[in-house]
C-alpha cells in the first residue's frame, strides 16, 4: 500500500480544518440527492414519462453512488483523499449539466449514474477521512461530516425551487450543477491524509486495536448484521427523500401556506427546508450521544422515534402544519444512520482501512434504494399510509436487532480481538 502523508508544516494538517473542508464538500453535493424531489413533477409535466419511470433515475443514482464507494474508498486509502474528490467534483458538474439537456429517460439515467459516481467519491472520501482524523470521537466526526450532506441542501432548496418556478428546471440543473462542481474542485485541494500516528492511538474497550482489511470485514457476521440494519432504516429515509413532493401533492398540502417560527412558506418548501436543518442537526447530535452512551443504545432510541414519526405522518400528515413538523422530526432522528453506522464500523474494524470498510457498509444504502420505485407503486394502489406503516415496521426491526443481536455480537468481537492481540493487519 502506498503511504501518502500530509506535509507536516501545512496549516491545513489539523483535524478540525480537515473536518471543515469535508463538511463544505458534502454540503455542495447534497442537493443531488435531497433536491431531486423538486425536479420530479416538472420533468413529468414536460415529458409525461410518469413518476415511477423518473424515480428510476434516483434509484440508479443511489445504487451507483453507494456500490462503487468501496472502490473509491480503496483509492482513498491508497492514494489519499484529494485526487478522488477532484474527480468527483468534475463528475457531479457533468451529471447536472446532462440533466439540464436530458430529453429521454436513457439520458436521465446515464446522468444519474455519472452523478452517483461523483457524489460517492465525495461522500465516501470525506466520511472515511473524518474517521481517520478523529479516532477517539468517530461518532461526532462522522456526524458533522454527514451533517454537511444532510443540511447542505437546506441552503439550496429555496433558491432551486425559485429558479425552477421562474426559469425552468433545466436552468436550475445547469447553474447549480456548475456551481457545486466548482466549489468542490477548489476545496478538494485542501484535503490531506491523516498521519499514521493517529491510527495507532490508544483504543477504548469498545474499539478494535486490530486493523481489519476489507476482505476480512466481509467475512464477519457482525458486519452483515450492521448491513441489514442500515438497509432497513435507509429504505424509509430514501423513500421519504425521493417522494416528498409527490407525497405532499397526494396529501393535498403541497401549496398550502404554513406559518411557523415567524416564517410563512408553502408546506412543501417549508418541509424540505426544515427537514434539512433537522437532519443536519441530528447527525452530529446522535453521533455525540453515541460516543457517550454507546452506538447500539443510540440506534435503538433513534430508530424507535423514527417509527413513531412515520406512524404519526400516516395519521395526521394531511394537515399541512403536521406535515411540516412530523417530516422534520423524522429526518432529525433518521439521518443519523449516516453518522452512527460509519462510527460503529470504525470502532469495530479499525481506522487504517476506514474509507474502504465504511464504503462496503454504505452499499446497504444502494440496496435500500431499490424500494423507492416500489414505494411509489404501493402508494398508487394502497396509499402512502401503507408505505409509512411498512417503513415504521422496518425501523422497529432495526432497533431490536441493534439491542439484542448487534450489541452482544460486538461485545464478543472485541473480546476475541483482545484475546488474539493486535496481529495481522495491525
SULBEL-V37396 format. One record per residue. N is the residue number from 0. PSI is psi in whole degrees, -180 to 180 (NA if undefined). Layout:
# SULBEL-V37396
{{N:PSI} {N:PSI}}
This chain:
# SULBEL-V37396
{{0:139} {1:124} {2:109} {3:116} {4:146} {5:156} {6:121} {7:-33} {8:-3} {9:130} {10:-14} {11:-10} {12:62} {13:133} {14:-42} {15:-34} {16:-42} {17:-38} {18:-43} {19:-41} {20:-43} {21:-41} {22:-43} {23:-45} {24:-43} {25:-41} {26:-33} {27:-18} {28:2} {29:-36} {30:-9} {31:-31} {32:-54} {33:-16} {34:-9} {35:-40} {36:-28} {37:-22} {38:-17} {39:-54} {40:-43} {41:-40} {42:-44} {43:-37} {44:-32} {45:-44} {46:-16} {47:42} {48:-18} {49:143} {50:-44} {51:-43} {52:-39} {53:-38} {54:-16} {55:-34} {56:-41} {57:-42} {58:-43} {59:-45} {60:-51} {61:-39} {62:-50} {63:-41} {64:-42} {65:-43} {66:-16} {67:-6} {68:-37} {69:-38} {70:-46} {71:-37} {72:-39} {73:-42} {74:-37} {75:-47} {76:-29} {77:-43} {78:-7} {79:166} {80:-27} {81:-52} {82:-34} {83:-42} {84:-35} {85:-46} {86:-41} {87:-38} {88:-39} {89:-41} {90:-39} {91:-33} {92:-46} {93:-41} {94:-48} {95:-27} {96:-42} {97:-40} {98:-36} {99:-22} {100:-4} {101:120} {102:15} {103:156} {104:-34} {105:-46} {106:-37} {107:-41} {108:-38} {109:-43} {110:-39} {111:-40} {112:-43} {113:-44} {114:-37} {115:-42} {116:-44} {117:-49} {118:-39} {119:-38} {120:-41} {121:-49} {122:-54} {123:-37} {124:-48} {125:-40} {126:-48} {127:-39} {128:-39} {129:-41} {130:-34} {131:-37} {132:-21} {133:65} {134:-24} {135:-13} {136:56} {137:-38} {138:-47} {139:-45} {140:-47} {141:-35} {142:-46} {143:-41} {144:-47} {145:-29} {146:-33} {147:-39} {148:-37} {149:-44} {150:-17} {151:-37} {152:-21} {153:-30} {154:-20} {155:-10} {156:-52} {157:-47} {158:-40} {159:-45} {160:-42} {161:-40} {162:-39} {163:-46} {164:-35} {165:-40} {166:-6} {167:152} {168:-26} {169:-42} {170:-37} {171:-44} {172:-47} {173:-55} {174:-40} {175:-32} {176:-47} {177:-42} {178:-48} {179:-36} {180:-42} {181:-43} {182:-45} {183:-39} {184:-42} {185:-46} {186:-30} {187:-29} {188:-17} {189:-5} {190:135} {191:158} {192:138} {193:138} {194:151} {195:-27} {196:-29} {197:-28} {198:-29} {199:28} {200:161} {201:130} {202:158} {203:175} {204:-29} {205:28} {206:149} {207:132} {208:-11} {209:144} {210:108} {211:128} {212:158} {213:-42} {214:-30} {215:-41} {216:-42} {217:-18} {218:1} {219:123} {220:-33} {221:-33} {222:-42} {223:-27} {224:-45} {225:-38} {226:-47} {227:-42} {228:-47} {229:-46} {230:-41} {231:-44} {232:-40} {233:-30} {234:-45} {235:-41} {236:-46} {237:-38} {238:-46} {239:-45} {240:-41} {241:-22} {242:14} {243:-45} {244:-49} {245:-38} {246:-48} {247:-38} {248:-44} {249:-31} {250:-3} {251:37} {252:-1} {253:-48} {254:6} {255:130} {256:132} {257:134} {258:116} {259:145} {260:31} {261:9} {262:154} {263:120} {264:160} {265:146} {266:-43} {267:-49} {268:-43} {269:-46} {270:-45} {271:-41} {272:-49} {273:-37} {274:-43} {275:-38} {276:-44} {277:-41} {278:-45} {279:-38} {280:-40} {281:-34} {282:-54} {283:-32} {284:-51} {285:-30} {286:-44} {287:-44} {288:-41} {289:-29} {290:-26} {291:-46} {292:-1} {293:147} {294:-50} {295:-40} {296:-42} {297:-41} {298:-46} {299:-43} {300:-50} {301:-44} {302:-37} {303:-43} {304:-37} {305:-40} {306:-41} {307:-43} {308:-42} {309:-40} {310:-45} {311:-34} {312:-40} {313:-28} {314:-40} {315:10} {316:-17} {317:-8} {318:123} {319:-39} {320:-44} {321:-38} {322:-48} {323:-48} {324:-46} {325:-42} {326:-36} {327:-45} {328:-39} {329:-50} {330:-29} {331:-29} {332:-3} {333:-31} {334:-14} {335:-12} {336:-28} {337:-4} {338:-41} {339:-43} {340:-43} {341:-40} {342:-42} {343:-42} {344:-43} {345:-41} {346:-41} {347:-36} {348:3} {349:172} {350:-27} {351:-43} {352:32} {353:-39} {354:-47} {355:-42} {356:-43} {357:-33} {358:-40} {359:-43} {360:-35} {361:-20} {362:-16} {363:-31} {364:-38} {365:-43} {366:-39} {367:-29} {368:-19} {369:-19} {370:-11} {371:-51} {372:-35} {373:-37} {374:-41} {375:-38} {376:-42} {377:-42} {378:-36} {379:-30} {380:-36} {381:-6} {382:160} {383:-25} {384:-40} {385:-42} {386:-44} {387:-38} {388:-43} {389:-44} {390:-40} {391:-41} {392:-38} {393:-41} {394:-46} {395:-37} {396:-43} {397:-39} {398:-43} {399:-41} {400:-39} {401:-46} {402:-42} {403:-10} {404:-57} {405:-44} {406:-52} {407:-32} {408:-43} {409:-36} {410:-45} {411:-37} {412:-47} {413:-36} {414:-40} {415:-42} {416:-43} {417:-36} {418:-38} {419:-26} {420:168} {421:103} {422:-125} {423:137} {424:-5} {425:NA}}
